[in-house]
Amino acid sequence: MSDSDDGNSGVPLVERLPNSNSPEPQPSSKRKREDDAKPESKRAAKRKKNTKKPKDVDDDALDIELGVNNAIGHMDSRLLADHIAQRSKRFQPDMSMVEAEDIHIPERAILDTTSWDKPRSTENLTGFMEQFAGARRNKKGQKLLHAPVEKGSPHTLIIAGAGLRAADLSRAVRKFQTKDSAVAKLFAKHIKLKEAIETVKTSRMGIGVGTPQRIIDLLEDGALSTMHLERIVVDASHIDQKKRGILDMKETQLPLVQLLSREDFKERYGSGEGKLELLFY
């Protein structure tokens, strides 16, 4: 038998025994590049997806410096009603006609504010409210500076897309706060629902500023009353760094529509006594 043969395979030992001086087998450089690139590609794709603005938002209408979508201010009541309905259909494509009707916000509910010719920025909100809401009185002579005697019963709700934005707006309208009329914070940022319920139940408020879901929760609990509610102001023109507003994101648009389409609200839209108006800022 030859020294180079083991007597079984006929293959020389020198070809089959591992070489202790040889490096361990390594994956090909092509496969290594592909494996390394996979996590980065997924993250990059996610970042790219998240920074895209809605397809039907016109860049020319966006004021990035002020954080305002100027297109909202040019929509009258009919256009706003159509705009909201289109967004609802986009975010719930399988919705039936009956379901669409249930959450439809009627044109008669929306006050036409297209005559407002200033930018719909944070600092102009108080002037906007004074023009379109401040002059109106109900049977008890209630104004923006006043509050109903009943606790947890505001005359005005301001709806924002996020807690931080709601905090900004609550500071912006603080001029309407008095010792007898609070500007209440109705959002979830650092405030647990149980704490919010107790605060609302014990507060005499004229204006409440919050996010859609938190306000729904407070209404469902009964802590927040709509007995004296005259208007809901929706912070619709504000856009974030990704050029999205409250109507442009499924996670904010759907609860907003759920709130605005409550049966007790819809019964009061466009009516005389106890009329409830929607203002899109």
C-alpha positions as CSV (number, residue, x, y, z in Angstrom):
1,M,0.0,0.0,0.0
2,S,1.3,3.4,-0.9
3,D,2.1,6.0,1.8
4,S,-0.2,8.4,0.0
5,D,-3.2,6.1,0.0
6,D,-5.4,5.0,3.0
7,G,-6.6,1.9,1.1
8,N,-10.3,2.9,1.0
9,S,-11.1,5.7,-1.3
10,G,-8.0,5.8,-3.5
11,V,-7.8,9.5,-2.9
12,P,-4.3,10.7,-1.7
13,L,-4.3,11.6,2.0
14,V,-2.6,14.9,1.3
15,E,-5.7,16.0,-0.5
16,R,-8.2,15.0,2.2
17,L,-6.4,15.9,5.5
18,P,-7.0,19.5,6.7
19,N,-4.0,21.8,6.5
20,S,-3.4,23.3,9.9
21,N,-1.8,26.3,8.3
22,S,-4.7,27.1,6.1
23,P,-7.3,29.7,7.2
24,E,-10.8,28.7,8.1
25,P,-13.2,28.7,5.1
26,Q,-14.8,32.2,4.7
27,P,-18.0,33.1,3.0
28,S,-17.6,34.7,-0.3
29,S,-17.1,38.5,-0.3
30,K,-20.3,38.8,-2.4
31,R,-22.4,36.9,0.1
32,K,-20.9,38.9,3.0
33,R,-21.8,42.2,1.3
34,E,-25.3,41.0,0.8
35,D,-25.7,39.9,4.4
36,D,-24.3,43.1,5.8
37,A,-26.5,45.2,3.5
38,K,-29.8,43.6,4.5
39,P,-30.4,45.3,7.9
40,E,-29.3,48.7,6.5
41,S,-31.5,48.3,3.5
42,K,-34.6,47.6,5.6
43,R,-33.9,50.5,7.9
44,A,-33.3,52.8,5.0
45,A,-36.5,51.7,3.3
46,K,-38.5,52.3,6.5
47,R,-37.0,55.8,6.9
48,K,-37.7,56.6,3.3
49,K,-41.3,55.4,3.7
50,N,-41.9,57.3,6.9
51,T,-40.6,60.6,5.5
52,K,-42.9,60.6,2.5
53,K,-45.7,63.2,2.5
54,P,-49.2,62.1,1.4
55,K,-49.4,61.8,-2.4
56,D,-52.1,64.4,-2.7
57,V,-50.4,67.1,-0.6
58,D,-49.1,69.9,-2.9
59,D,-45.6,71.0,-1.9
60,D,-46.5,74.5,-3.1
61,A,-49.1,74.8,-0.4
62,L,-46.7,73.8,2.4
63,D,-45.0,76.5,4.5
64,I,-42.2,74.4,6.1
65,E,-40.9,77.3,8.2
66,L,-44.2,77.9,9.8
67,G,-45.3,74.3,9.8
68,V,-48.5,75.0,7.9
69,N,-50.4,73.5,5.1
70,N,-52.0,76.6,3.5
71,A,-54.4,74.5,1.3
72,I,-56.6,73.8,4.3
73,G,-57.4,77.5,4.7
74,H,-58.6,77.8,1.1
75,M,-61.2,75.0,1.6
76,D,-64.8,76.0,2.2
77,S,-67.3,73.8,4.1
78,R,-68.1,71.6,1.1
79,L,-64.5,71.0,0.1
80,L,-63.5,70.2,3.7
81,A,-66.3,67.7,4.0
82,D,-65.2,66.0,0.8
83,H,-61.6,66.1,1.9
84,I,-62.4,64.3,5.2
85,A,-64.5,61.7,3.4
86,Q,-61.8,61.0,0.9
87,R,-59.3,60.5,3.7
88,S,-61.7,58.2,5.5
89,K,-62.1,56.1,2.4
90,R,-58.3,55.9,1.9
91,F,-57.6,54.8,5.4
92,Q,-60.5,52.3,5.5
93,P,-60.8,51.0,1.9
94,D,-63.0,48.1,2.8
95,M,-65.6,50.3,4.5
96,S,-69.2,49.8,3.3
97,M,-71.5,52.6,2.2
98,V,-73.4,52.3,5.5
99,E,-70.2,52.5,7.5
100,A,-69.1,55.5,5.4
101,E,-72.4,57.3,6.1
102,D,-72.1,56.6,9.8
103,I,-68.8,58.5,10.0
104,H,-69.6,61.2,7.4
105,I,-69.1,64.7,8.6
106,P,-71.8,66.8,6.9
107,E,-71.1,70.1,5.2
108,R,-73.6,72.0,7.4
109,A,-71.5,71.1,10.4
110,I,-68.4,73.0,9.2
111,L,-68.1,76.8,9.5
112,D,-66.7,78.5,6.4
113,T,-63.5,80.3,7.6
114,T,-61.9,81.0,4.2
115,S,-62.2,84.7,4.9
116,W,-59.3,84.4,7.4
117,D,-56.4,85.8,5.5
118,K,-53.5,85.3,8.0
119,P,-51.3,82.3,8.2
120,R,-52.8,79.5,10.3
121,S,-49.9,79.4,12.6
122,T,-49.8,78.8,16.4
123,E,-49.6,82.5,17.3
124,N,-52.6,83.4,15.2
125,L,-55.0,80.9,16.7
126,T,-56.3,83.3,19.3
127,G,-57.2,85.9,16.7
128,F,-58.9,83.3,14.6
129,M,-61.0,82.2,17.5
130,E,-61.9,85.7,18.4
131,Q,-63.1,86.4,14.9
132,F,-65.1,83.2,14.4
133,A,-66.1,82.3,17.9
134,G,-65.6,85.1,20.3
135,A,-68.6,87.2,19.3
136,R,-71.1,84.4,19.6
137,R,-73.2,84.1,22.8
138,N,-75.4,81.4,23.9
139,K,-78.5,81.8,26.1
140,K,-76.3,82.2,29.2
141,G,-74.2,85.0,27.7
142,Q,-71.1,82.7,27.4
143,K,-67.9,84.0,25.7
144,L,-64.4,82.6,25.2
145,L,-63.3,84.1,28.6
146,H,-66.2,82.6,30.5
147,A,-66.9,79.1,31.6
148,P,-70.1,77.2,32.5
149,V,-70.7,76.7,36.1
150,E,-70.9,72.9,35.7
151,K,-67.5,71.2,36.1
152,G,-66.0,69.5,33.1
153,S,-68.3,71.2,30.7
154,P,-66.3,73.4,28.2
155,H,-67.9,75.6,25.5
156,T,-64.9,75.0,23.2
157,L,-62.7,72.0,22.4
158,I,-59.5,72.3,20.4
159,I,-58.3,69.1,18.8
160,A,-54.6,68.4,18.0
161,G,-52.9,65.4,16.5
162,A,-50.4,64.8,19.3
163,G,-49.8,65.6,22.9
164,L,-46.9,67.9,22.3
165,R,-48.8,69.9,19.8
166,A,-51.8,70.1,22.2
167,A,-49.5,71.4,24.8
168,D,-48.3,74.2,22.4
169,L,-51.9,75.1,21.6
170,S,-52.9,75.2,25.3
171,R,-50.2,77.7,25.9
172,A,-51.2,79.7,22.8
173,V,-54.8,80.2,24.1
174,R,-53.9,80.9,27.7
175,K,-55.1,84.5,27.2
176,F,-58.6,83.1,27.5
177,Q,-57.9,81.6,30.9
178,T,-59.2,83.3,34.1
179,K,-59.4,82.3,37.7
180,D,-63.0,81.1,37.0
181,S,-62.3,79.6,33.6
182,A,-59.5,77.1,33.0
183,V,-57.9,76.1,29.7
184,A,-57.8,72.4,30.4
185,K,-55.2,70.0,29.1
186,L,-57.1,67.0,27.7
187,F,-54.2,64.9,26.3
188,A,-52.3,61.8,27.3
189,K,-48.8,63.2,27.5
190,H,-47.6,62.3,31.0
191,I,-51.1,62.3,32.3
192,K,-52.8,59.0,33.0
193,L,-56.4,58.6,32.1
194,K,-57.5,58.1,35.8
195,E,-55.8,61.3,36.8
196,A,-57.3,63.1,33.8
197,I,-60.8,62.0,34.7
198,E,-60.4,63.3,38.3
199,T,-59.1,66.6,37.1
200,V,-61.8,67.1,34.5
201,K,-64.6,66.2,37.1
202,T,-63.3,68.9,39.4
203,S,-62.4,71.7,37.0
204,R,-64.5,74.6,35.7
205,M,-63.3,75.0,32.2
206,G,-64.1,77.2,29.3
207,I,-61.7,75.6,26.8
208,G,-60.4,72.1,26.6
209,V,-57.3,71.2,24.4
210,G,-56.6,67.6,23.7
211,T,-56.1,64.7,21.3
212,P,-59.0,62.8,19.7
213,Q,-58.6,59.5,21.5
214,R,-58.2,61.0,25.0
215,I,-61.3,63.2,24.5
216,I,-63.3,60.2,23.4
217,D,-62.1,58.3,26.5
218,L,-63.2,61.2,28.7
219,L,-66.6,61.5,27.0
220,E,-67.2,57.8,27.3
221,D,-66.3,57.9,31.0
222,G,-68.8,60.7,31.5
223,A,-66.2,63.0,33.1
224,L,-66.3,65.4,30.1
225,S,-69.7,66.9,29.3
226,T,-70.9,68.3,26.0
227,M,-73.8,70.0,27.6
228,H,-72.5,73.5,26.9
229,L,-70.2,72.7,24.0
230,E,-70.6,75.3,21.2
231,R,-67.6,74.6,18.9
232,I,-64.8,72.2,18.1
233,V,-61.7,73.7,16.6
234,V,-59.6,71.2,14.7
235,D,-55.9,72.0,14.3
236,A,-56.0,70.9,10.7
237,S,-53.4,73.2,9.0
238,H,-50.4,72.3,11.2
239,I,-47.9,69.8,9.7
240,D,-45.0,68.0,11.3
241,Q,-41.5,67.6,10.1
242,K,-42.7,64.8,7.7
243,K,-45.2,67.3,6.2
244,R,-48.2,65.5,7.7
245,G,-51.2,67.0,9.4
246,I,-53.9,65.5,11.6
247,L,-56.0,64.6,8.5
248,D,-53.0,62.9,6.7
249,M,-52.2,60.1,9.2
250,K,-54.4,57.1,9.8
251,E,-53.6,57.0,13.5
252,T,-55.0,60.6,14.0
253,Q,-57.6,60.9,11.3
254,L,-59.6,57.8,12.2
255,P,-60.1,58.8,15.9
256,L,-60.8,62.4,14.9
257,V,-63.6,61.3,12.6
258,Q,-64.9,58.9,15.2
259,L,-65.1,61.8,17.6
260,L,-66.7,64.3,15.2
261,S,-69.3,61.7,14.0
262,R,-70.7,60.9,17.4
263,E,-74.4,60.8,17.3
264,D,-74.9,63.4,20.0
265,F,-72.7,65.8,17.9
266,K,-74.4,65.0,14.6
267,E,-77.8,65.8,16.0
268,R,-76.6,69.3,16.8
269,Y,-74.8,70.1,13.6
270,G,-76.6,72.8,11.7
271,S,-79.4,73.1,14.2
272,G,-80.6,76.3,15.9
273,E,-80.9,75.7,19.6
274,G,-77.7,74.2,21.0
275,K,-76.0,74.4,17.7
276,L,-72.5,72.8,17.5
277,E,-70.0,74.1,14.9
278,L,-66.8,72.7,13.5
279,L,-63.9,75.1,12.7
280,F,-60.9,73.8,10.8
281,Y,-57.9,76.0,11.6
